[in-house]
Structure formats: C-alpha cells, structure tokens
C-alpha cells in the first residue's frame, strides 16, 4: 500500500473517558476514527508508520448516525468507523506530550 493512502486512513484519535481508560490498562489499547473504507491491515500499517510502534491486533466498529429532527425536518447525523488498536508489549503512544 502506498504511503499517501496510509496517511489518510487515520482521521483522528478519539479522546474520551473510555478511550483514556483503555490506554491506561496493561493491554495498551488506543481508539482512532478511521475512514469508512479502511481495512484492518491498512489501519495496522498506518499506526505503525505514523507512531513508530508495533500493533498486536485491530478491532473495528461501525457506528450508525442518529436520526434527529429540527422543527418538521427529519435528518440524520453521519455515521463513523472506529478502530481499537492494541499495541504489543513495551510500546506506547503519547498524545498529550507528557514525559
């Protein structure tokens, strides 16, 4: 896979209470929002390329957008795809830049 595609696979890291708790566990899982058509091998290669770590496995979750209404107009929020990335022993990703 080309490097340009791998740089576009990861959209953003998901920083929430749940994601932070997963990162602090001994398994070192991190949550990323990824593009809709990303595959597990692409996500693994993208994380390894961008952060210089080794990935043990990747789990992917598709989340449907909620239906919302505004006055009499019904609409739908966009869905998203999340990747739960588990790192190998001894590797870590530091988003906050702490020492």
DSSP file (Angstrom, degrees, kcal/mol; ACC not computed):
  #  RESIDUE AA STRUCTURE BP1 BP2  ACC     N-H-->O    O-->H-N    N-H-->O    O-->H-N    TCO  KAPPA ALPHA  PHI   PSI    X-CA   Y-CA   Z-CA
    1    1 A X              0   0    0      0, 0.0     2,-0.1     0, 0.0     0, 0.0   0.000 360.0 360.0 360.0 143.4    0.0    0.0    0.0
    2    2 A X     >  -     0   0    0      1,-0.1     4,-1.7     4,-0.0     3,-0.2  -0.393 360.0-122.2 -79.0 156.6    1.3    3.5   -0.8
    3    3 A X  H  > S+     0   0    0      1,-0.2     4,-1.9     2,-0.2     5,-0.1   0.809 108.2  61.1 -67.6 -31.2    2.2    5.9    1.9
    4    4 A X  H  > S+     0   0    0      1,-0.2     4,-0.8     2,-0.2    -1,-0.2   0.921 106.3  45.8 -63.6 -43.1   -0.2    8.6    0.8
    5    5 A X  H >> S+     0   0    0      1,-0.2     4,-0.8    -3,-0.2     3,-0.8   0.907 110.7  53.7 -64.7 -41.6   -3.2    6.2    1.4
    6    6 A X  H 3X S+     0   0    0     -4,-1.7     4,-0.7     1,-0.3     3,-0.4   0.832 104.3  55.3 -65.1 -31.6   -1.8    5.2    4.8
    7    7 A X  H 3< S+     0   0    0     -4,-1.9    -1,-0.3     1,-0.2    -2,-0.2   0.740 109.8  47.3 -72.0 -21.5   -1.6    8.9    5.9
    8    8 A X  H << S+     0   0    0     -4,-0.8    -1,-0.2    -3,-0.8    -2,-0.2   0.555  93.0  78.7 -94.3  -9.1   -5.3    9.4    5.0
    9    9 A X  H  < S+     0   0    0     -4,-0.8    26,-1.7    -3,-0.4     2,-0.6   0.934  85.2  62.0 -67.7 -46.5   -6.6    6.2    6.8
   10   10 A X  E  <  +A   34   0A   0     -4,-0.7    24,-0.2    24,-0.2     3,-0.1  -0.714  59.0 177.4 -84.5 121.9   -6.4    7.7   10.4
   11   11 A X  E     -     0   0A   0     22,-2.9     2,-0.3    -2,-0.6    23,-0.2   0.912  61.7 -34.1 -88.1 -51.1   -8.8   10.7   10.7
   12   12 A X  E     -A   33   0A   0     21,-1.4    21,-3.6     2,-0.0    -1,-0.4  -0.975  58.2-101.3-164.7 154.4   -8.3   11.5   14.4
   13   13 A X  E     -A   32   0A   0     -2,-0.3     2,-0.7    19,-0.2    19,-0.3  -0.674  37.6-126.6 -79.3 142.3   -7.6    9.9   17.8
   14   14 A X        -     0   0    0     17,-2.3     2,-0.7    -2,-0.3    17,-0.4  -0.817  25.4-168.1 -91.8 114.1  -10.8    9.6   19.9
   15   15 A X        +     0   0    0     -2,-0.7     2,-0.3     4,-0.1     3,-0.0  -0.898  31.3 125.2-108.5 107.9  -10.1   11.2   23.3
   16   16 A X  S  > S-     0   0    0     -2,-0.7     4,-2.4     1,-0.1     5,-0.2  -0.855  73.6 -90.3-145.9 178.6  -12.8   10.4   25.8
   17   17 A X  H  > S+     0   0    0     -2,-0.3     4,-2.3     2,-0.2     5,-0.2   0.932 126.4  46.6 -62.5 -45.0  -13.0    8.8   29.3
   18   18 A X  H  > S+     0   0    0      1,-0.2     4,-2.1     2,-0.2    -1,-0.2   0.924 113.4  47.9 -64.3 -44.7  -13.5    5.4   27.9
   19   19 A X  H  > S+     0   0    0      1,-0.2     4,-1.7     2,-0.2    -1,-0.2   0.882 112.3  49.7 -65.2 -38.2  -10.6    5.7   25.4
   20   20 A X  H  X S+     0   0    0     -4,-2.4     4,-1.3     2,-0.2    -1,-0.2   0.897 109.6  51.1 -67.2 -40.1   -8.3    7.1   28.1
   21   21 A X  H  X S+     0   0    0     -4,-2.3     4,-0.7     1,-0.2    -2,-0.2   0.884 109.2  51.1 -64.5 -37.9   -9.1    4.3   30.4
   22   22 A X  H >< S+     0   0    0     -4,-2.1     7,-1.5     1,-0.2     3,-0.6   0.868 108.4  52.5 -65.8 -36.3   -8.3    1.7   27.7
   23   23 A X  H 3< S+     0   0    0     -4,-1.7    -1,-0.2     1,-0.2    -2,-0.2   0.764 106.7  52.8 -70.9 -25.5   -5.0    3.4   27.1
   24   24 A X  H 3< S+     0   0    0     -4,-1.3    -1,-0.2    -3,-0.2    -2,-0.2   0.595  89.9  95.8 -87.4 -11.3   -4.0    3.2   30.7
   25   25 A X  S X< S-     0   0    0     -4,-0.7     3,-1.4    -3,-0.6     4,-0.1  -0.322  91.6-107.0 -73.3 162.5   -4.7   -0.5   31.0
   26   26 A X  T 3  S+     0   0    0      1,-0.3    -1,-0.1     2,-0.1    -4,-0.0   0.747 117.2  63.8 -62.9 -22.6   -1.8   -3.0   30.6
   27   27 A X  T 3  S-     0   0    0     -5,-0.1    60,-0.5    62,-0.1    -1,-0.3   0.683  96.7-141.9 -75.5 -16.7   -3.1   -4.1   27.1
   28   28 A X    <   +     0   0    0     -3,-1.4    59,-2.1    -6,-0.3     2,-0.4   0.974  28.4 179.2  53.7  68.1   -2.5   -0.5   25.8
   29   29 A X  E     - B   0  86A   0     -7,-1.5     2,-0.3    57,-0.2    57,-0.2  -0.830   7.7-167.9 -99.6 138.8   -5.5   -0.1   23.5
   30   30 A X  E     - B   0  85A   0     55,-2.6    55,-3.3    -2,-0.4     2,-0.5  -0.945  12.4-138.2-126.5 149.0   -6.0    3.2   21.6
   31   31 A X  E     + B   0  84A   0    -17,-0.4   -17,-2.3    -2,-0.3     2,-0.3  -0.906  22.3 177.2-113.1 130.6   -9.1    4.4   19.7
   32   32 A X  E     -AB  13  83A   0     51,-2.3    51,-2.9    -2,-0.5     2,-0.5  -0.963  29.2-129.5-128.8 146.1   -8.9    6.1   16.3
   33   33 A X  E     -AB  12  82A   0    -21,-3.6   -22,-2.9    -2,-0.3   -21,-1.4  -0.851  38.0-173.8 -89.0 131.1  -11.6    7.4   14.0
   34   34 A X  E     -AB  10  81A   0     47,-2.6    47,-0.6    -2,-0.5   -24,-0.2  -0.781  29.7 -84.4-124.4 165.9  -10.8    6.0   10.5
   35   35 A X    >   -     0   0    0    -26,-1.7     3,-1.5    -2,-0.3    -1,-0.1  -0.303  44.5-110.1 -68.1 156.8  -12.2    6.4    7.0
   36   36 A X  T 3  S+     0   0    0      1,-0.3    -1,-0.1    26,-0.0    44,-0.0   0.807 114.1  45.2 -60.5 -34.3  -15.2    4.3    6.1
   37   37 A X  T 3  S+     0   0    0      2,-0.0    -1,-0.3    44,-0.0     2,-0.2   0.226  82.2 127.4 -99.0  15.7  -13.4    2.0    3.6
   38   38 A X    <   -     0   0    0     -3,-1.5     2,-0.2   -29,-0.1    -4,-0.1  -0.488  46.2-149.0 -73.8 139.7  -10.3    1.3    5.8
   39   39 A X     >  -     0   0    0     -2,-0.2     4,-2.3     1,-0.1     5,-0.2  -0.625  26.5-106.7-102.5 166.1   -9.4   -2.3    6.3
   40   40 A X  H  > S+     0   0    0      1,-0.2     4,-2.5    -2,-0.2     5,-0.2   0.911 119.2  49.9 -61.1 -44.4   -7.7   -3.8    9.4
   41   41 A X  H  > S+     0   0    0      1,-0.2     4,-2.3     2,-0.2    -1,-0.2   0.886 111.3  50.3 -62.8 -35.7   -4.3   -4.4    7.6
   42   42 A X  H  > S+     0   0    0      2,-0.2     4,-2.4     1,-0.2    -2,-0.2   0.918 110.9  48.4 -65.2 -42.9   -4.4   -0.7    6.4
   43   43 A X  H  X S+     0   0    0     -4,-2.3     4,-2.3     2,-0.2     5,-0.2   0.915 111.4  50.5 -63.6 -43.3   -5.1    0.6    9.9
   44   44 A X  H  X S+     0   0    0     -4,-2.5     4,-2.2     1,-0.2    -2,-0.2   0.930 113.0  45.2 -60.5 -47.0   -2.3   -1.6   11.4
   45   45 A X  H  X S+     0   0    0     -4,-2.3     4,-2.3     1,-0.2    -1,-0.2   0.871 111.7  53.1 -65.7 -37.2    0.2   -0.3    8.8
   46   46 A X  H  X S+     0   0    0     -4,-2.4     4,-2.6     2,-0.2     5,-0.2   0.918 110.6  45.7 -65.6 -43.9   -0.9    3.3    9.3
   47   47 A X  H  X S+     0   0    0     -4,-2.3     4,-2.3     1,-0.2     6,-0.4   0.919 114.0  48.9 -65.7 -43.2   -0.5    3.2   13.0
   48   48 A X  H  X S+     0   0    0     -4,-2.2     4,-1.1    -5,-0.2    -2,-0.2   0.883 115.1  45.4 -63.7 -38.0    2.9    1.5   12.8
   49   49 A X  H  < S+     0   0    0     -4,-2.3    -2,-0.2    -5,-0.2    -1,-0.2   0.923 118.3  40.1 -70.4 -45.7    4.0    4.1   10.1
   50   50 A X  H  < S+     0   0    0     -4,-2.6    -2,-0.2    -5,-0.2    -3,-0.2   0.819 128.4  26.5 -78.7 -31.7    2.8    7.2   11.9
   51   51 A X  H  < S-     0   0    0     -4,-2.3    -3,-0.2    -5,-0.2    -1,-0.2   0.512  95.1-125.1-112.9  -6.6    3.7    6.4   15.5
   52   52 A X     <  +     0   0    0     -4,-1.1     2,-0.2    -5,-0.4    -4,-0.2   0.885  67.6 122.7  65.8  39.5    6.6    4.0   15.2
   53   53 A X        -     0   0    0     -6,-0.4     2,-0.5    -5,-0.2    -1,-0.2  -0.742  63.2-113.1-122.3 171.3    5.0    1.3   17.3
   54   54 A X        -     0   0    0     -2,-0.2    34,-2.4    34,-0.1     2,-0.4  -0.942  27.2-144.2-110.3 132.2    4.2   -2.4   16.7
   55   55 A X  E     -C   87   0A   0     -2,-0.5    32,-0.3    32,-0.2     3,-0.1  -0.780  12.7-168.8 -98.8 133.0    0.5   -3.4   16.6
   56   56 A X  E     -     0   0A   0     30,-2.9     2,-0.3    -2,-0.4    31,-0.2   0.934  69.0 -23.9 -82.7 -53.8   -0.7   -6.7   18.0
   57   57 A X  E     -C   86   0A   0     29,-1.3    29,-2.7     2,-0.0     2,-0.4  -0.984  53.5-137.7-156.2 165.5   -4.3   -6.6   16.7
   58   58 A X  E     -C   85   0A   0     -2,-0.3     2,-0.4    27,-0.2    27,-0.2  -0.985   8.9-166.3-129.5 134.5   -7.0   -4.3   15.4
   59   59 A X  E     -C   84   0A   0     25,-2.5    25,-3.4    -2,-0.4     2,-0.4  -0.963  12.8-153.6-117.4 141.7  -10.8   -4.3   16.1
   60   60 A X  E     -C   83   0A   0     -2,-0.4     2,-0.4    23,-0.2    23,-0.2  -0.911   8.6-170.1-120.5 142.5  -13.2   -2.2   14.0
   61   61 A X  E     -C   82   0A   0     21,-3.0    21,-3.1    -2,-0.4     2,-0.5  -0.993   9.8-153.8-134.8 125.3  -16.6   -0.8   15.0
   62   62 A X  E     -C   81   0A   0     -2,-0.4     2,-0.5    19,-0.2    19,-0.2  -0.872  13.4-162.6 -97.8 128.6  -19.1    0.8   12.7
   63   63 A X  E     -C   80   0A   0     17,-3.2    17,-2.1    -2,-0.5     2,-0.1  -0.952  12.5-135.1-116.5 124.2  -21.5    3.3   14.4
   64   64 A X        -     0   0    0     -2,-0.5     2,-0.2    15,-0.2    14,-0.1  -0.449  26.3-110.7 -73.5 147.4  -24.7    4.4   12.8
   65   65 A X        -     0   0    0     12,-0.2    14,-0.2    -2,-0.1     2,-0.1  -0.495  35.2-109.5 -75.7 148.8  -25.6    8.1   12.8
   66   66 A X        -     0   0    0     12,-0.2    11,-2.9    -2,-0.2     2,-0.5  -0.457  24.1-118.4 -78.0 149.8  -28.5    9.1   15.0
   67   67 A X  E     +D   76   0B   0      9,-0.2     2,-0.3    -2,-0.1     9,-0.2  -0.772  39.9 178.6 -85.3 131.2  -31.8   10.3   13.5
   68   68 A X  E     -D   75   0B   0      7,-2.3     7,-3.5    -2,-0.5     2,-0.4  -0.903  16.1-151.9-129.7 158.1  -32.5   13.9   14.5
   69   69 A X  E     -D   74   0B   0     -2,-0.3     2,-0.5     5,-0.2     5,-0.2  -0.991   5.0-166.0-133.1 144.6  -35.3   16.3   13.8
   70   70 A X  E >  S-D   73   0B   0      3,-2.9     3,-2.4    -2,-0.4     2,-0.4  -0.964  71.6 -47.3-129.6 112.2  -35.4   20.1   13.6
   71   71 A X  T 3  S-     0   0    0     -2,-0.5    -2,-0.0     1,-0.3     0, 0.0  -0.511 125.2 -24.1  57.3-114.1  -38.9   21.5   13.6
   72   72 A X  T 3  S+     0   0    0     -2,-0.4     2,-0.5    -3,-0.1    -1,-0.3   0.354 117.6  99.8-106.6   7.2  -40.6   19.4   11.0
   73   73 A X  E <   -D   70   0B   0     -3,-2.4    -3,-2.9     0, 0.0     2,-0.4  -0.810  58.8-154.4 -96.9 126.5  -37.4   18.4    9.1
   74   74 A X  E     +D   69   0B   0     -2,-0.5     2,-0.3    -5,-0.2    -5,-0.2  -0.800  22.8 163.4 -98.5 141.6  -36.0   15.0    9.8
   75   75 A X  E     -D   68   0B   0     -7,-3.5    -7,-2.3    -2,-0.4     2,-0.4  -0.843  28.3-127.5-144.7-179.4  -32.3   14.4    9.3
   76   76 A X  E     -D   67   0B   0     -2,-0.3    -9,-0.2    -9,-0.2     2,-0.1  -0.999  16.3-130.6-139.9 133.8  -29.6   12.0   10.1
   77   77 A X        -     0   0    0    -11,-2.9   -12,-0.2    -2,-0.4     2,-0.1  -0.492  42.2 -96.0 -75.3 152.7  -26.2   12.6   11.6
   78   78 A X        -     0   0    0     -2,-0.1   -12,-0.2   -13,-0.1    -1,-0.1  -0.414  37.0-127.2 -71.2 146.8  -23.3   10.9    9.7
   79   79 A X        -     0   0    0    -14,-0.2     2,-0.3    -2,-0.1   -15,-0.2  -0.300  23.7-152.4 -81.5 173.7  -22.1    7.6   11.0
   80   80 A X  E     - C   0  63A   0    -17,-2.1   -17,-3.2    -2,-0.1     2,-0.5  -0.952  11.5-133.2-145.7 166.0  -18.4    6.8   11.8
   81   81 A X  E     -BC  34  62A   0    -47,-0.6   -47,-2.6    -2,-0.3     2,-0.3  -0.988  22.1-166.0-124.3 124.7  -16.0    3.9   11.9
   82   82 A X  E     -BC  33  61A   0    -21,-3.1   -21,-3.0    -2,-0.5     2,-0.5  -0.847   6.6-153.4-112.7 148.6  -13.7    3.4   14.9
   83   83 A X  E     -BC  32  60A   0    -51,-2.9   -51,-2.3    -2,-0.3     2,-0.7  -0.986   4.0-154.4-122.1 127.3  -10.7    1.3   15.3
   84   84 A X  E     -BC  31  59A   0    -25,-3.4   -25,-2.5    -2,-0.5     2,-0.5  -0.903  19.0-163.9 -98.4 113.3   -9.5   -0.2   18.6
   85   85 A X  E     -BC  30  58A   0    -55,-3.3   -55,-2.6    -2,-0.7     2,-0.5  -0.879   6.3-159.4-107.6 122.9   -5.7   -0.7   18.2
   86   86 A X  E     -BC  29  57A   0    -29,-2.7   -30,-2.9    -2,-0.5   -29,-1.3  -0.892  14.1-146.9-102.9 125.8   -3.9   -3.0   20.7
   87   87 A X  E     - C   0  55A   0    -59,-2.1   -32,-0.2    -2,-0.5     3,-0.1  -0.540  18.6-105.4 -91.8 156.3   -0.2   -2.5   20.9
   88   88 A X    >   -     0   0    0    -34,-2.4     3,-1.6    -2,-0.2   -34,-0.1  -0.318  55.7 -70.9 -72.7 162.6    2.5   -5.1   21.6
   89   89 A X  T 3  S+     0   0    0      1,-0.2    -1,-0.2    -2,-0.0     3,-0.1  -0.261 119.2  22.6 -56.3 133.3    4.2   -5.2   25.0
   90   90 A X  T 3  S+     0   0    0      1,-0.3     2,-0.3    -3,-0.1    -1,-0.2   0.375  98.1 107.2  92.5  -3.9    6.6   -2.3   25.6
   91   91 A X    <   +     0   0    0     -3,-1.6     2,-0.3   -37,-0.1    -1,-0.3  -0.809  39.6 172.1-109.5 150.7    5.1    0.1   23.2
   92   92 A X        -     0   0    0     -2,-0.3     2,-0.5    -3,-0.1    -4,-0.0  -0.989  24.4-142.1-152.8 152.7    3.1    3.3   24.0
   93   93 A X        -     0   0    0     -2,-0.3     2,-0.7   -70,-0.1   -41,-0.0  -0.986  13.1-160.2-118.8 128.6    1.6    6.3   22.2
   94   94 A X        +     0   0    0     -2,-0.5     3,-0.1     1,-0.2    -2,-0.0  -0.893  16.1 171.4-113.2 103.0    1.6    9.6   24.0
   95   95 A X  S    S+     0   0    0     -2,-0.7    -1,-0.2     1,-0.2   -82,-0.0   0.796  78.1  51.6 -77.7 -29.9   -0.9   12.1   22.5
   96   96 A X  S    S-     0   0    0      2,-0.0    -1,-0.2     1,-0.0    -2,-0.0   0.625 103.3-123.8 -87.3 -13.7   -0.5   14.7   25.2
   97   97 A X        +     0   0    0      1,-0.2     2,-0.1    -3,-0.1    -2,-0.1   0.750  54.2 155.8  77.8  23.8    3.3   15.0   25.1
   98   98 A X              0   0    0      1,-0.1    -1,-0.2     0, 0.0    -2,-0.0  -0.464 360.0 360.0 -80.2 156.1    3.8   14.2   28.8
   99   99 A X              0   0    0     -2,-0.1    -1,-0.1     0, 0.0    -2,-0.0   0.420 360.0 360.0 -99.6 360.0    7.1   12.8   30.0
